[in-house]
């Protein structure tokens, strides 16, 4: 019985710096939260915005602040810091071991894919991005933390991949065609690969997928984290 | 060309809460830092100490503060908060893409295993834990970020596994016997498995391994993160 979390991300082609930020934090009363922020525009300026919003949300979650309050605070903070002139899409995915639930908090036009009780659905109610308007609040969905629950959150680059060329992906049909037993890693890697293919390997936007899967199988009691960070060419270019 | 990071951890037998904390943060000028904190004692009190120290170090690193200064600040913070009465072992492992180096910052009696230029060595100079004495500072080691560099940091439970039964592990010989091509994940999982075996599956202390491996092979440019969190029995006990 474990919660699997997987993130796969790549930056917009030839930009070198993703404007998406993903951070993970252990919840002080048990469980884990993943914060995904897609900053307005791309490159360095988007990165600094998404970083600011993610750090604020993460630091509050780490102190035990509830998800909805953390999202509101991150909004207020960005709006104060940047005078309401820049926006960011913010999603918080939490496996809360205190309440035994999965909590999804969206300030984003990009939907979340959710599989619960054997059925996939799209969480796509209108949810305002953070940073601009007064009193913005998140759309929150909560489902019991049960075996088989899968959550897939993404930046809008994934959702709209291929659209400029008129070959958008129907992601709901796509995930419905996947075996239910896929690991979180397989969900994240497959969706990113699909989006990359639809962008012919040169994405016109930052692409980030976050997948969470509640596994009902008995496993060892070991907590694991594995990351890979591509090394920029300015570093490996100096190797002999 | 990528940096692989792997963490494997399990709590002391029958305690249910690990006193070790590991957090990862992206460095604002490029690269990644892993913070490992082993709080004094075990269980809830150790967890709150290690969490406090890790959060302070992580938030400073996220703001671009250099590793040595972050370690000093985390020390001062714990010492102020707890009146110098509790200690924590703090290790910061960084892949710094700004300087092109691996930076190892130790405030811990537990050594770090480092493979650089094809040779394993033990970083075991005396390094004071944080939180107690005035003006504590870290032992810092810096090596070029080059293919084949491997770093293994651990909590003292790994280093002393089996010692109570008089069957300690010689970790330096152990890693020297491993193939150089092991992934970070394999290093972390293998070392944790060794320690668990030496503790007969019922560890007398929290066990945490952090491994970092610089890979010189050409890979895709995708950044990945994968985590697994065991679900506590108080949650899955309610499942049908």
Interface residues (C-beta under 8 A of the other chain):
Chain A: X1 X2 X3 X4 X5 X6 X7 X8 X9 X10 X18 X21 X22 X23 X24 X25 X26 X28 X30 X31 X32 X51 X55 X59 X62 X95 X97 X100 X145 X146 X147 X184 X185 X188 X189 X192 X214 X216 X219 X220 X221 X222 X223 X224 X225 X226 X227 X228 X229 X230 X231 X232 X234 X235 X236 X238 X239
Chain B: X1 X2 X3 X4 X5 X6 X7 X8 X9 X10 X18 X21 X22 X23 X24 X25 X26 X28 X30 X31 X32 X51 X55 X59 X62 X95 X97 X100 X145 X146 X147 X184 X185 X188 X189 X192 X214 X216 X219 X220 X221 X222 X223 X224 X225 X226 X227 X228 X229 X230 X231 X232 X234 X235 X236 X238 X239
